[in-house]
Amino acid sequence: MDIHKHDTIRLSHDNNLIVYKMSQKITSWLLDYYHQEIVIVCIGTDRSTGDALGPLIGTALQKYSLKNISVYGTLHQPIHALNLTEQLMDIYRQHSNPFVIAIDACLGKLTSVGDIIAGVGSIKPGAAVNKQLPSVGDMYLTGVINVSGFLEYTVLQSTRLSLVVDMANTIARIIHAIDRHLSVKLPSRQSKNNIS
């Protein structure tokens, strides 16, 4: 993680160039870890509009035939607070030394709502609602779905579904573009496609 420790990229989900810019930047980070299996963990629950971002992304990725990335966490099989530790143990059993990209919704400033943020490092799922969960990821992709600072549970429940779906589709397109970039830059590296 050393050389990119402070690297992040943040763009609005409706920026016309977001898929191009984010996929290029994230691919450049991933090239340093080409020898590891890339695993995406989409965190969230289908029981809360705001917190459904991760499972919506995992489900949206099912329509793509990803060649270099395995994906966990969908609307039908979500990875959430109650099963996160167990699911992570299963993922590390199935993949030898995986490079994990954690995806989750987050809350932020009003001016940040709708932003998608990617960076190198881990995230703490559930931090906005004071849940004590393990840190996840070597890299992260988060979507700012609403405003923080007051009644976070209510804010998550009352987040506009249209925004969450739009952001989920954009992030799925970014991941699909990353997968295509990796196929071009690392043609000999084709991992099994796996979406759970």
Buried (B, 14 or more C-beta within 10 A) or exposed (E): EEEBEEBEBEBBBEBEEBBEBBBBBBBEBBEBBBEBBBBBBBBBBBEBBBBBBBBBBBBBBBEBEBBBBBBBBBBEBBBBBEEBEEBBEBBEEBBEEBBBBBBBBBBBEEEBBBBBBBBBBBBBBBBBBEEEBEEBBBBBBBBBBBBBEEEBEEBBBEBEEEBBBBBBBBBBBBBBBBBBBBBEBBEEBEBEBBBB
